Amino acid sequence: MKKVKIIKVIDGDTMKDSRGTFYRLSGIDTPEKGKRGYNQAKEKLQDKVEGETVYIKTEGKSYGRLVVEARVKGKKSTVNESMKRAGFGV
């Protein structure tokens, strides 16, 4: 697993690290900007990862982003699992 510092959440399933790399959470599908639920999903992910050190396991690539499973340092469950429990799973 790779350790990165998340500096910005783009939307409910995409985030950016301090080196400018974009990550998309695998198994998560949140509303796009302008759609109902977009702000809720984005805020949920911001609360979980923005400013945090995150461990990333790459599972593939999609639209220039790495598709990943992410875990915040010190947390038992992955960010992916947490977002699914919040109703944003595929």
Buried (B, 14 or more C-beta within 10 A) or exposed (E): EEEBEBBBBBBBBBBBBEEEBBBBBBBBBBBEEEEEBBEBBBEBBBEBBBEBEBBBBEBEEEEEBBBBBBBBEEBEEBBBBBBBEBEBBE
